[in-house]
Amino acid sequence: HMHWSKLPAAHDEKVKPFIHPNLDQINMASYIFHTFVYPGERLRYDGKPVELPPHGLEDIDWISPELAKKDH
């Protein structure tokens, strides 16, 4: 296990080099506010707008019915 005080250094070494810079947020509360409250635009991590399919399309299950019935 890693002590919480060492997490920022571990993140900088093991995660940060492999993610888009816009995904490296300093403050979770600020990220949530700017993403979901103001301006509340539907943007991808790279700043491009999210393009949703037109309304009225049939939903597709992500999990097969057989797998959904199994007890885990």
N, CA, C, O and CB atoms as a CASP TS submission, in Angstrom:
PFRMAT TS
TARGET T0000
AUTHOR 0000-0000-0000
METHOD Language model
MODEL 1
PARENT N/A
ATOM      1  N   HIS     1       0.824  -1.182   0.000  1.00  0.00           N
ATOM      2  CA  HIS     1       0.000   0.000   0.000  1.00  0.00           C
ATOM      3  C   HIS     1       0.872   1.251   0.000  1.00  0.00           C
ATOM      4  O   HIS     1       2.011   1.251   0.467  1.00  0.00           O
ATOM      5  CB  HIS     1      -0.940  -0.005   1.202  1.00  0.00           C
ATOM      6  N   MET     2       0.296   2.301  -0.537  1.00  0.00           N
ATOM      7  CA  MET     2       1.041   3.550  -0.628  1.00  0.00           C
ATOM      8  C   MET     2       0.415   4.590   0.302  1.00  0.00           C
ATOM      9  O   MET     2      -0.808   4.721   0.358  1.00  0.00           O
ATOM     10  CB  MET     2       1.071   4.067  -2.091  1.00  0.00           C
ATOM     11  N   HIS     3       1.239   5.315   1.016  1.00  0.00           N
ATOM     12  CA  HIS     3       0.749   6.393   1.870  1.00  0.00           C
ATOM     13  C   HIS     3       0.165   7.489   0.981  1.00  0.00           C
ATOM     14  O   HIS     3       0.713   7.782  -0.081  1.00  0.00           O
ATOM     15  CB  HIS     3       1.890   6.957   2.782  1.00  0.00           C
ATOM     16  N   TRP     4      -0.941   8.094   1.407  1.00  0.00           N
ATOM     17  CA  TRP     4      -1.629   9.085   0.591  1.00  0.00           C
ATOM     18  C   TRP     4      -0.731  10.257   0.190  1.00  0.00           C
ATOM     19  O   TRP     4      -0.928  10.853  -0.869  1.00  0.00           O
ATOM     20  CB  TRP     4      -2.831   9.602   1.333  1.00  0.00           C
ATOM     21  N   SER     5       0.239  10.586   1.016  1.00  0.00           N
ATOM     22  CA  SER     5       1.106  11.735   0.721  1.00  0.00           C
ATOM     23  C   SER     5       2.011  11.483  -0.491  1.00  0.00           C
ATOM     24  O   SER     5       2.564  12.420  -1.068  1.00  0.00           O
ATOM     25  CB  SER     5       1.963  12.068   1.943  1.00  0.00           C
ATOM     26  N   LYS     6       2.156  10.213  -0.867  1.00  0.00           N
ATOM     27  CA  LYS     6       3.007   9.886  -2.019  1.00  0.00           C
ATOM     28  C   LYS     6       2.216   9.757  -3.319  1.00  0.00           C
ATOM     29  O   LYS     6       2.805   9.556  -4.381  1.00  0.00           O
ATOM     30  CB  LYS     6       3.757   8.595  -1.755  1.00  0.00           C
ATOM     31  N   LEU     7       0.885   9.868  -3.248  1.00  0.00           N
ATOM     32  CA  LEU     7       0.060   9.708  -4.439  1.00  0.00           C
ATOM     33  C   LEU     7       0.327  10.743  -5.531  1.00  0.00           C
ATOM     34  O   LEU     7       0.392  10.363  -6.700  1.00  0.00           O
ATOM     35  CB  LEU     7      -1.373   9.768  -4.053  1.00  0.00           C
ATOM     36  N   PRO     8       0.485  12.038  -5.211  1.00  0.00           N
ATOM     37  CA  PRO     8       0.751  12.997  -6.296  1.00  0.00           C
ATOM     38  C   PRO     8       2.008  12.668  -7.106  1.00  0.00           C
ATOM     39  O   PRO     8       2.000  12.782  -8.331  1.00  0.00           O
ATOM     40  CB  PRO     8       0.883  14.390  -5.720  1.00  0.00           C
ATOM     41  N   ALA     9       3.069  12.268  -6.442  1.00  0.00           N
ATOM     42  CA  ALA     9       4.305  11.915  -7.152  1.00  0.00           C
ATOM     43  C   ALA     9       4.105  10.659  -7.992  1.00  0.00           C
ATOM     44  O   ALA     9       4.607  10.575  -9.113  1.00  0.00           O
ATOM     45  CB  ALA     9       5.463  11.706  -6.157  1.00  0.00           C
ATOM     46  N   ALA    10       3.380   9.691  -7.462  1.00  0.00           N
ATOM     47  CA  ALA    10       3.112   8.462  -8.216  1.00  0.00           C
ATOM     48  C   ALA    10       2.251   8.763  -9.433  1.00  0.00           C
ATOM     49  O   ALA    10       2.481   8.214 -10.511  1.00  0.00           O
ATOM     50  CB  ALA    10       2.420   7.412  -7.323  1.00  0.00           C
ATOM     51  N   HIS    11       1.258   9.635  -9.267  1.00  0.00           N
ATOM     52  CA  HIS    11       0.411  10.040 -10.396  1.00  0.00           C
ATOM     53  C   HIS    11       1.243  10.715 -11.482  1.00  0.00           C
ATOM     54  O   HIS    11       1.111  10.403 -12.665  1.00  0.00           O
ATOM     55  CB  HIS    11      -0.709  10.988  -9.919  1.00  0.00           C
ATOM     56  N   ASP    12       2.102  11.643 -11.064  1.00  0.00           N
ATOM     57  CA  ASP    12       2.949  12.356 -12.033  1.00  0.00           C
ATOM     58  C   ASP    12       3.852  11.400 -12.807  1.00  0.00           C
ATOM     59  O   ASP    12       4.155  11.640 -13.976  1.00  0.00           O
ATOM     60  CB  ASP    12       3.803  13.406 -11.317  1.00  0.00           C
ATOM     61  N   GLU    13       4.275  10.338 -12.171  1.00  0.00           N
ATOM     62  CA  GLU    13       5.186   9.384 -12.812  1.00  0.00           C
ATOM     63  C   GLU    13       4.448   8.341 -13.654  1.00  0.00           C
ATOM     64  O   GLU    13       4.877   8.030 -14.765  1.00  0.00           O
ATOM     65  CB  GLU    13       6.023   8.682 -11.756  1.00  0.00           C
ATOM     66  N   LYS    14       3.349   7.803 -13.138  1.00  0.00           N
ATOM     67  CA  LYS    14       2.734   6.642 -13.772  1.00  0.00           C
ATOM     68  C   LYS    14       1.497   6.942 -14.608  1.00  0.00           C
ATOM     69  O   LYS    14       1.136   6.138 -15.467  1.00  0.00           O
ATOM     70  CB  LYS    14       2.376   5.663 -12.736  1.00  0.00           C
ATOM     71  N   VAL    15       0.842   8.069 -14.383  1.00  0.00           N
ATOM     72  CA  VAL    15      -0.409   8.360 -15.087  1.00  0.00           C
ATOM     73  C   VAL    15      -0.266   9.558 -16.026  1.00  0.00           C
ATOM     74  O   VAL    15      -0.601   9.468 -17.207  1.00  0.00           O
ATOM     75  CB  VAL    15      -1.528   8.619 -14.081  1.00  0.00           C
ATOM     76  N   LYS    16       0.221  10.658 -15.508  1.00  0.00           N
ATOM     77  CA  LYS    16       0.257  11.923 -16.252  1.00  0.00           C
ATOM     78  C   LYS    16       0.916  11.824 -17.632  1.00  0.00           C
ATOM     79  O   LYS    16       0.422  12.450 -18.570  1.00  0.00           O
ATOM     80  CB  LYS    16       0.982  12.951 -15.441  1.00  0.00           C
ATOM     81  N   PRO    17       1.999  11.072 -17.798  1.00  0.00           N
ATOM     82  CA  PRO    17       2.615  11.021 -19.134  1.00  0.00           C
ATOM     83  C   PRO    17       1.732  10.353 -20.196  1.00  0.00           C
ATOM     84  O   PRO    17       1.998  10.491 -21.390  1.00  0.00           O
ATOM     85  CB  PRO    17       3.930  10.286 -19.054  1.00  0.00           C
ATOM     86  N   PHE    18       0.694   9.637 -19.777  1.00  0.00           N
ATOM     87  CA  PHE    18      -0.090   8.844 -20.714  1.00  0.00           C
ATOM     88  C   PHE    18      -1.505   9.375 -20.944  1.00  0.00           C
ATOM     89  O   PHE    18      -2.285   8.746 -21.659  1.00  0.00           O
ATOM     90  CB  PHE    18      -0.166   7.438 -20.225  1.00  0.00           C
ATOM     91  N   ILE    19      -1.852  10.522 -20.352  1.00  0.00           N
ATOM     92  CA  ILE    19      -3.196  11.055 -20.528  1.00  0.00           C
ATOM     93  C   ILE    19      -3.143  12.435 -21.182  1.00  0.00           C
ATOM     94  O   ILE    19      -2.115  13.112 -21.157  1.00  0.00           O
ATOM     95  CB  ILE    19      -3.926  11.131 -19.177  1.00  0.00           C
ATOM     96  N   HIS    20      -4.261  12.832 -21.763  1.00  0.00           N
ATOM     97  CA  HIS    20      -4.382  14.164 -22.358  1.00  0.00           C
ATOM     98  C   HIS    20      -4.257  15.205 -21.242  1.00  0.00           C
ATOM     99  O   HIS    20      -4.799  14.997 -20.156  1.00  0.00           O
ATOM    100  CB  HIS    20      -5.743  14.321 -23.129  1.00  0.00           C
ATOM    101  N   PRO    21      -3.568  16.304 -21.479  1.00  0.00           N
ATOM    102  CA  PRO    21      -3.381  17.323 -20.432  1.00  0.00           C
ATOM    103  C   PRO    21      -4.693  17.837 -19.834  1.00  0.00           C
ATOM    104  O   PRO    21      -4.728  18.193 -18.656  1.00  0.00           O
ATOM    105  CB  PRO    21      -2.606  18.489 -20.996  1.00  0.00           C
ATOM    106  N   ASN    22      -5.765  17.883 -20.621  1.00  0.00           N
ATOM    107  CA  ASN    22      -7.048  18.364 -20.099  1.00  0.00           C
ATOM    108  C   ASN    22      -7.645  17.412 -19.058  1.00  0.00           C
ATOM    109  O   ASN    22      -8.527  17.808 -18.297  1.00  0.00           O
ATOM    110  CB  ASN    22      -8.034  18.555 -21.244  1.00  0.00           C
ATOM    111  N   LEU    23      -7.179  16.179 -19.020  1.00  0.00           N
ATOM    112  CA  LEU    23      -7.689  15.222 -18.047  1.00  0.00           C
ATOM    113  C   LEU    23      -6.964  15.309 -16.703  1.00  0.00           C
ATOM    114  O   LEU    23      -7.410  14.719 -15.719  1.00  0.00           O
ATOM    115  CB  LEU    23      -7.572  13.821 -18.600  1.00  0.00           C
ATOM    116  N   ASP    24      -5.885  16.020 -16.659  1.00  0.00           N
ATOM    117  CA  ASP    24      -5.112  16.153 -15.423  1.00  0.00           C
ATOM    118  C   ASP    24      -5.636  17.361 -14.644  1.00  0.00           C
ATOM    119  O   ASP    24      -5.122  18.472 -14.773  1.00  0.00           O
ATOM    120  CB  ASP    24      -3.579  16.305 -15.728  1.00  0.00           C
ATOM    121  N   GLN    25      -6.655  17.124 -13.847  1.00  0.00           N
ATOM    122  CA  GLN    25      -7.314  18.183 -13.086  1.00  0.00           C
ATOM    123  C   GLN    25      -6.739  18.262 -11.680  1.00  0.00           C
ATOM    124  O   GLN    25      -6.446  17.241 -11.059  1.00  0.00           O
ATOM    125  CB  GLN    25      -8.831  17.947 -13.030  1.00  0.00           C
ATOM    126  N   ILE    26      -6.582  19.477 -11.188  1.00  0.00           N
ATOM    127  CA  ILE    26      -6.030  19.687  -9.853  1.00  0.00           C
ATOM    128  C   ILE    26      -7.105  19.541  -8.786  1.00  0.00           C
ATOM    129  O   ILE    26      -6.851  19.011  -7.705  1.00  0.00           O
ATOM    130  CB  ILE    26      -5.379  21.066  -9.756  1.00  0.00           C
ATOM    131  N   ASN    27      -8.317  20.020  -9.101  1.00  0.00           N
ATOM    132  CA  ASN    27      -9.363  20.087  -8.091  1.00  0.00           C
ATOM    133  C   ASN    27     -10.632  19.414  -8.615  1.00  0.00           C
ATOM    134  O   ASN    27     -11.202  19.865  -9.609  1.00  0.00           O
ATOM    135  CB  ASN    27      -9.645  21.555  -7.694  1.00  0.00           C
ATOM    136  N   MET    28     -11.078  18.351  -7.964  1.00  0.00           N
ATOM    137  CA  MET    28     -12.251  17.608  -8.411  1.00  0.00           C
ATOM    138  C   MET    28     -13.521  18.456  -8.341  1.00  0.00           C
ATOM    139  O   MET    28     -14.358  18.391  -9.241  1.00  0.00           O
ATOM    140  CB  MET    28     -12.422  16.347  -7.573  1.00  0.00           C
ATOM    141  N   ALA    29     -13.670  19.249  -7.283  1.00  0.00           N
ATOM    142  CA  ALA    29     -14.869  20.083  -7.143  1.00  0.00           C
ATOM    143  C   ALA    29     -14.946  21.102  -8.273  1.00  0.00           C
ATOM    144  O   ALA    29     -16.022  21.322  -8.829  1.00  0.00           O
ATOM    145  CB  ALA    29     -14.877  20.801  -5.778  1.00  0.00           C
ATOM    146  N   SER    30     -13.834  21.723  -8.618  1.00  0.00           N
ATOM    147  CA  SER    30     -13.808  22.687  -9.715  1.00  0.00           C
ATOM    148  C   SER    30     -14.126  22.005 -11.035  1.00  0.00           C
ATOM    149  O   SER    30     -14.862  22.559 -11.852  1.00  0.00           O
ATOM    150  CB  SER    30     -12.443  23.380  -9.794  1.00  0.00           C
ATOM    151  N   TYR    31     -13.587  20.816 -11.259  1.00  0.00           N
ATOM    152  CA  TYR    31     -13.872  20.061 -12.476  1.00  0.00           C
ATOM    153  C   TYR    31     -15.371  19.769 -12.584  1.00  0.00           C
ATOM    154  O   TYR    31     -15.969  19.983 -13.639  1.00  0.00           O
ATOM    155  CB  TYR    31     -13.063  18.744 -12.498  1.00  0.00           C
ATOM    156  N   ILE    32     -15.973  19.288 -11.512  1.00  0.00           N
ATOM    157  CA  ILE    32     -17.403  18.963 -11.527  1.00  0.00           C
ATOM    158  C   ILE    32     -18.230  20.216 -11.789  1.00  0.00           C
ATOM    159  O   ILE    32     -19.175  20.177 -12.578  1.00  0.00           O
ATOM    160  CB  ILE    32     -17.828  18.313 -10.194  1.00  0.00           C
ATOM    161  N   PHE    33     -17.888  21.323 -11.139  1.00  0.00           N
ATOM    162  CA  PHE    33     -18.625  22.570 -11.349  1.00  0.00           C
ATOM    163  C   PHE    33     -18.566  23.002 -12.808  1.00  0.00           C
ATOM    164  O   PHE    33     -19.600  23.300 -13.407  1.00  0.00           O
ATOM    165  CB  PHE    33     -18.069  23.680 -10.452  1.00  0.00           C
ATOM    166  N   HIS    34     -17.374  23.040 -13.384  1.00  0.00           N
ATOM    167  CA  HIS    34     -17.223  23.519 -14.766  1.00  0.00           C
ATOM    168  C   HIS    34     -17.773  22.526 -15.791  1.00  0.00           C
ATOM    169  O   HIS    34     -18.152  22.924 -16.893  1.00  0.00           O
ATOM    170  CB  HIS    34     -15.754  23.794 -15.063  1.00  0.00           C
ATOM    171  N   THR    35     -17.819  21.269 -15.446  1.00  0.00           N
ATOM    172  CA  THR    35     -18.328  20.269 -16.380  1.00  0.00           C
ATOM    173  C   THR    35     -19.845  20.174 -16.354  1.00  0.00           C
ATOM    174  O   THR    35     -20.475  20.068 -17.406  1.00  0.00           O
ATOM    175  CB  THR    35     -17.730  18.919 -16.068  1.00  0.00           C
ATOM    176  N   PHE    36     -20.439  20.211 -15.165  1.00  0.00           N
ATOM    177  CA  PHE    36     -21.863  19.930 -15.045  1.00  0.00           C
ATOM    178  C   PHE    36     -22.729  21.132 -14.687  1.00  0.00           C
ATOM    179  O   PHE    36     -23.947  21.073 -14.861  1.00  0.00           O
ATOM    180  CB  PHE    36     -22.061  18.882 -14.031  1.00  0.00           C
ATOM    181  N   VAL    37     -22.139  22.227 -14.190  1.00  0.00           N
ATOM    182  CA  VAL    37     -22.944  23.363 -13.755  1.00  0.00           C
ATOM    183  C   VAL    37     -22.753  24.558 -14.679  1.00  0.00           C
ATOM    184  O   VAL    37     -23.690  24.951 -15.374  1.00  0.00           O
ATOM    185  CB  VAL    37     -22.590  23.748 -12.321  1.00  0.00           C
ATOM    186  N   TYR    38     -21.576  25.134 -14.700  1.00  0.00           N
ATOM    187  CA  TYR    38     -21.319  26.314 -15.514  1.00  0.00           C
ATOM    188  C   TYR    38     -20.007  26.169 -16.241  1.00  0.00           C
ATOM    189  O   TYR    38     -18.994  25.946 -15.578  1.00  0.00           O
ATOM    190  CB  TYR    38     -21.314  27.575 -14.661  1.00  0.00           C
ATOM    191  N   PRO    39     -19.950  26.277 -17.518  1.00  0.00           N
ATOM    192  CA  PRO    39     -21.052  26.595 -18.432  1.00  0.00           C
ATOM    193  C   PRO    39     -21.941  25.400 -18.759  1.00  0.00           C
ATOM    194  O   PRO    39     -22.964  25.571 -19.422  1.00  0.00           O
ATOM    195  CB  PRO    39     -20.499  27.158 -19.708  1.00  0.00           C
ATOM    196  N   GLY    40     -21.586  24.194 -18.315  1.00  0.00           N
ATOM    197  CA  GLY    40     -22.456  23.040 -18.499  1.00  0.00           C
ATOM    198  C   GLY    40     -22.581  22.579 -19.938  1.00  0.00           C
ATOM    199  O   GLY    40     -23.583  21.962 -20.300  1.00  0.00           O
ATOM    200  N   GLU    41     -21.592  22.861 -20.762  1.00  0.00           N
ATOM    201  CA  GLU    41     -21.623  22.411 -22.155  1.00  0.00           C
ATOM    202  C   GLU    41     -21.196  20.950 -22.220  1.00  0.00           C
ATOM    203  O   GLU    41     -20.391  20.493 -21.409  1.00  0.00           O
ATOM    204  CB  GLU    41     -20.702  23.293 -23.049  1.00  0.00           C
ATOM    205  N   ARG    42     -21.735  20.228 -23.182  1.00  0.00           N
ATOM    206  CA  ARG    42     -21.365  18.821 -23.365  1.00  0.00           C
ATOM    207  C   ARG    42     -20.102  18.766 -24.219  1.00  0.00           C
ATOM    208  O   ARG    42     -20.181  18.741 -25.447  1.00  0.00           O
ATOM    209  CB  ARG    42     -22.532  18.001 -24.030  1.00  0.00           C
ATOM    210  N   LEU    43     -18.949  18.748 -23.577  1.00  0.00           N
ATOM    211  CA  LEU    43     -17.672  18.737 -24.282  1.00  0.00           C
ATOM    212  C   LEU    43     -16.905  17.468 -23.955  1.00  0.00           C
ATOM    213  O   LEU    43     -17.010  16.923 -22.857  1.00  0.00           O
ATOM    214  CB  LEU    43     -16.837  19.975 -23.919  1.00  0.00           C
ATOM    215  N   ARG    44     -16.126  17.006 -24.940  1.00  0.00           N
ATOM    216  CA  ARG    44     -15.219  15.886 -24.704  1.00  0.00           C
ATOM    217  C   ARG    44     -13.986  16.410 -23.986  1.00  0.00           C
ATOM    218  O   ARG    44     -13.819  17.618 -23.819  1.00  0.00           O
ATOM    219  CB  ARG    44     -14.831  15.176 -26.040  1.00  0.00           C
ATOM    220  N   TYR    45     -13.130  15.499 -23.566  1.00  0.00           N
ATOM    221  CA  TYR    45     -11.920  15.896 -22.847  1.00  0.00           C
ATOM    222  C   TYR    45     -11.015  16.814 -23.660  1.00  0.00           C
ATOM    223  O   TYR    45     -10.246  17.590 -23.094  1.00  0.00           O
ATOM    224  CB  TYR    45     -11.147  14.672 -22.437  1.00  0.00           C
ATOM    225  N   ASP    46     -11.107  16.728 -25.001  1.00  0.00           N
ATOM    226  CA  ASP    46     -10.249  17.557 -25.840  1.00  0.00           C
ATOM    227  C   ASP    46     -10.895  18.884 -26.231  1.00  0.00           C
ATOM    228  O   ASP    46     -10.344  19.627 -27.044  1.00  0.00           O
ATOM    229  CB  ASP    46      -9.872  16.798 -27.081  1.00  0.00           C
ATOM    230  N   GLY    47     -12.068  19.187 -25.654  1.00  0.00           N
ATOM    231  CA  GLY    47     -12.735  20.460 -25.899  1.00  0.00           C
ATOM    232  C   GLY    47     -13.731  20.443 -27.045  1.00  0.00           C
ATOM    233  O   GLY    47     -14.454  21.419 -27.244  1.00  0.00           O
ATOM    234  N   LYS    48     -13.783  19.361 -27.798  1.00  0.00           N
ATOM    235  CA  LYS    48     -14.742  19.261 -28.901  1.00  0.00           C
ATOM    236  C   LYS    48     -16.127  18.930 -28.350  1.00  0.00           C
ATOM    237  O   LYS    48     -16.242  18.248 -27.331  1.00  0.00           O
ATOM    238  CB  LYS    48     -14.292  18.183 -29.930  1.00  0.00           C
ATOM    239  N   PRO    49     -17.188  19.414 -29.022  1.00  0.00           N
ATOM    240  CA  PRO    49     -18.542  19.107 -28.535  1.00  0.00           C
ATOM    241  C   PRO    49     -18.859  17.618 -28.650  1.00  0.00           C
ATOM    242  O   PRO    49     -18.410  16.941 -29.575  1.00  0.00           O
ATOM    243  CB  PRO    49     -19.583  19.918 -29.314  1.00  0.00           C
ATOM    244  N   VAL    50     -19.633  17.131 -27.701  1.00  0.00           N
ATOM    245  CA  VAL    50     -20.112  15.750 -27.750  1.00  0.00           C
ATOM    246  C   VAL    50     -21.207  15.684 -28.799  1.00  0.00           C
ATOM    247  O   VAL    50     -22.153  16.471 -28.759  1.00  0.00           O
ATOM    248  CB  VAL    50     -20.634  15.263 -26.349  1.00  0.00           C
ATOM    249  N   GLU    51     -21.089  14.756 -29.733  1.00  0.00           N
ATOM    250  CA  GLU    51     -22.105  14.589 -30.758  1.00  0.00           C
ATOM    251  C   GLU    51     -22.923  13.345 -30.434  1.00  0.00           C
ATOM    252  O   GLU    51     -22.445  12.218 -30.563  1.00  0.00           O
ATOM    253  CB  GLU    51     -21.466  14.486 -32.174  1.00  0.00           C
ATOM    254  N   LEU    52     -24.149  13.569 -30.015  1.00  0.00           N
ATOM    255  CA  LEU    52     -25.034  12.473 -29.650  1.00  0.00           C
ATOM    256  C   LEU    52     -25.828  12.018 -30.868  1.00  0.00           C
ATOM    257  O   LEU    52     -26.107  12.820 -31.760  1.00  0.00           O
ATOM    258  CB  LEU    52     -25.981  12.894 -28.512  1.00  0.00           C
ATOM    259  N   PRO    53     -26.195  10.740 -30.914  1.00  0.00           N
ATOM    260  CA  PRO    53     -27.021  10.273 -32.031  1.00  0.00           C
ATOM    261  C   PRO    53     -28.415  10.900 -31.938  1.00  0.00           C
ATOM    262  O   PRO    53     -28.831  11.332 -30.863  1.00  0.00           O
ATOM    263  CB  PRO    53     -27.120   8.718 -32.034  1.00  0.00           C
ATOM    264  N   PRO    54     -29.129  10.949 -33.054  1.00  0.00           N
ATOM    265  CA  PRO    54     -30.468  11.545 -33.013  1.00  0.00           C
ATOM    266  C   PRO    54     -31.395  10.780 -32.074  1.00  0.00           C
ATOM    267  O   PRO    54     -31.246   9.575 -31.871  1.00  0.00           O
ATOM    268  CB  PRO    54     -31.071  11.585 -34.416  1.00  0.00           C
ATOM    269  N   HIS    55     -32.357  11.510 -31.504  1.00  0.00           N
ATOM    270  CA  HIS    55     -33.341  10.879 -30.607  1.00  0.00           C
ATOM    271  C   HIS    55     -34.157   9.862 -31.384  1.00  0.00           C
ATOM    272  O   HIS    55     -34.313   9.969 -32.601  1.00  0.00           O
ATOM    273  CB  HIS    55     -34.275  11.943 -29.961  1.00  0.00           C
ATOM    274  N   GLY    56     -34.666   8.891 -30.680  1.00  0.00           N
ATOM    275  CA  GLY    56     -35.538   7.917 -31.298  1.00  0.00           C
ATOM    276  C   GLY    56     -34.848   6.631 -31.703  1.00  0.00           C
ATOM    277  O   GLY    56     -35.510   5.692 -32.144  1.00  0.00           O
ATOM    278  N   LEU    57     -33.532   6.566 -31.563  1.00  0.00           N
ATOM    279  CA  LEU    57     -32.835   5.330 -31.893  1.00  0.00           C
ATOM    280  C   LEU    57     -33.041   4.324 -30.767  1.00  0.00           C
ATOM    281  O   LEU    57     -33.137   4.703 -29.600  1.00  0.00           O
ATOM    282  CB  LEU    57     -31.323   5.589 -32.132  1.00  0.00           C
ATOM    283  N   GLU    58     -33.107   3.059 -31.113  1.00  0.00           N
ATOM    284  CA  GLU    58     -33.287   2.008 -30.120  1.00  0.00           C
ATOM    285  C   GLU    58     -32.022   1.853 -29.273  1.00  0.00           C
ATOM    286  O   GLU    58     -30.905   1.873 -29.791  1.00  0.00           O
ATOM    287  CB  GLU    58     -33.644   0.673 -30.805  1.00  0.00           C
ATOM    288  N   ASP    59     -32.220   1.697 -27.956  1.00  0.00           N
ATOM    289  CA  ASP    59     -31.089   1.444 -27.074  1.00  0.00           C
ATOM    290  C   ASP    59     -30.559   0.036 -27.307  1.00  0.00           C
ATOM    291  O   ASP    59     -31.318  -0.886 -27.605  1.00  0.00           O
ATOM    292  CB  ASP    59     -31.491   1.635 -25.598  1.00  0.00           C
ATOM    293  N   ILE    60     -29.258  -0.113 -27.168  1.00  0.00           N
ATOM    294  CA  ILE    60     -28.614  -1.414 -27.312  1.00  0.00           C
ATOM    295  C   ILE    60     -28.032  -1.790 -25.956  1.00  0.00           C
ATOM    296  O   ILE    60     -27.315  -0.998 -25.344  1.00  0.00           O
ATOM    297  CB  ILE    60     -27.503  -1.393 -28.427  1.00  0.00           C
ATOM    298  N   ASP    61     -28.341  -3.003 -25.484  1.00  0.00           N
ATOM    299  CA  ASP    61     -27.800  -3.465 -24.208  1.00  0.00           C
ATOM    300  C   ASP    61     -26.286  -3.587 -24.292  1.00  0.00           C
ATOM    301  O   ASP    61     -25.747  -4.051 -25.296  1.00  0.00           O
ATOM    302  CB  ASP    61     -28.424  -4.813 -23.807  1.00  0.00           C
ATOM    303  N   TRP    62     -25.613  -3.173 -23.243  1.00  0.00           N
ATOM    304  CA  TRP    62     -24.161  -3.282 -23.173  1.00  0.00           C
ATOM    305  C   TRP    62     -23.751  -4.664 -22.710  1.00  0.00           C
ATOM    306  O   TRP    62     -22.658  -5.134 -23.028  1.00  0.00           O
ATOM    307  CB  TRP    62     -23.585  -2.222 -22.242  1.00  0.00           C
ATOM    308  N   ILE    63     -24.626  -5.315 -21.958  1.00  0.00           N
ATOM    309  CA  ILE    63     -24.330  -6.629 -21.394  1.00  0.00           C
ATOM    310  C   ILE    63     -25.336  -7.618 -21.961  1.00  0.00           C
ATOM    311  O   ILE    63     -26.532  -7.335 -22.028  1.00  0.00           O
ATOM    312  CB  ILE    63     -24.378  -6.608 -19.825  1.00  0.00           C
ATOM    313  N   SER    64     -24.848  -8.758 -22.362  1.00  0.00           N
ATOM    314  CA  SER    64     -25.747  -9.771 -22.912  1.00  0.00           C
ATOM    315  C   SER    64     -26.744 -10.213 -21.844  1.00  0.00           C
ATOM    316  O   SER    64     -26.412 -10.213 -20.659  1.00  0.00           O
ATOM    317  CB  SER    64     -24.947 -10.986 -23.446  1.00  0.00           C
ATOM    318  N   PRO    65     -27.971 -10.592 -22.246  1.00  0.00           N
ATOM    319  CA  PRO    65     -28.969 -11.046 -21.259  1.00  0.00           C
ATOM    320  C   PRO    65     -28.481 -12.226 -20.424  1.00  0.00           C
ATOM    321  O   PRO    65     -28.805 -12.326 -19.241  1.00  0.00           O
ATOM    322  CB  PRO    65     -30.258 -11.431 -21.965  1.00  0.00           C
ATOM    323  N   GLU    66     -27.702 -13.123 -21.038  1.00  0.00           N
ATOM    324  CA  GLU    66     -27.188 -14.275 -20.287  1.00  0.00           C
ATOM    325  C   GLU    66     -26.262 -13.830 -19.167  1.00  0.00           C
ATOM    326  O   GLU    66     -26.342 -14.342 -18.050  1.00  0.00           O
ATOM    327  CB  GLU    66     -26.451 -15.241 -21.220  1.00  0.00           C
ATOM    328  N   LEU    67     -25.390 -12.887 -19.457  1.00  0.00           N
ATOM    329  CA  LEU    67     -24.453 -12.403 -18.462  1.00  0.00           C
ATOM    330  C   LEU    67     -25.173 -11.607 -17.371  1.00  0.00           C
ATOM    331  O   LEU    67     -24.809 -11.685 -16.198  1.00  0.00           O
ATOM    332  CB  LEU    67     -23.378 -11.546 -19.124  1.00  0.00           C
ATOM    333  N   ALA    68     -26.191 -10.847 -17.762  1.00  0.00           N
ATOM    334  CA  ALA    68     -26.935 -10.039 -16.796  1.00  0.00           C
ATOM    335  C   ALA    68     -27.672 -10.919 -15.790  1.00  0.00           C
ATOM    336  O   ALA    68     -27.914 -10.487 -14.663  1.00  0.00           O
ATOM    337  CB  ALA    68     -27.928  -9.126 -17.519  1.00  0.00           C
ATOM    338  N   LYS    69     -28.037 -12.149 -16.174  1.00  0.00           N
ATOM    339  CA  LYS    69     -28.780 -13.049 -15.285  1.00  0.00           C
ATOM    340  C   LYS    69     -27.883 -13.729 -14.251  1.00  0.00           C
ATOM    341  O   LYS    69     -28.363 -14.202 -13.221  1.00  0.00           O
ATOM    342  CB  LYS    69     -29.497 -14.106 -16.103  1.00  0.00           C
ATOM    343  N   LYS    70     -26.583 -13.774 -14.530  1.00  0.00           N
ATOM    344  CA  LYS    70     -25.660 -14.465 -13.623  1.00  0.00           C
ATOM    345  C   LYS    70     -25.534 -13.705 -12.301  1.00  0.00           C
ATOM    346  O   LYS    70     -25.538 -12.475 -12.266  1.00  0.00           O
ATOM    347  CB  LYS    70     -24.269 -14.624 -14.282  1.00  0.00           C
ATOM    348  N   ASP    71     -25.425 -14.462 -11.233  1.00  0.00           N
ATOM    349  CA  ASP    71     -25.178 -13.891  -9.919  1.00  0.00           C
ATOM    350  C   ASP    71     -23.671 -13.707  -9.743  1.00  0.00           C
ATOM    351  O   ASP    71     -22.899 -14.621 -10.034  1.00  0.00           O
ATOM    352  CB  ASP    71     -25.770 -14.797  -8.792  1.00  0.00           C
ATOM    353  N   HIS    72     -23.250 -12.542  -9.275  1.00  0.00           N
ATOM    354  CA  HIS    72     -21.820 -12.307  -9.064  1.00  0.00           C
ATOM    355  C   HIS    72     -21.523 -12.261  -7.614  1.00  0.00           C
ATOM    356  O   HIS    72     -20.371 -12.072  -7.225  1.00  0.00           O
ATOM    357  CB  HIS    72     -21.362 -11.027  -9.727  1.00  0.00           C
TER
END
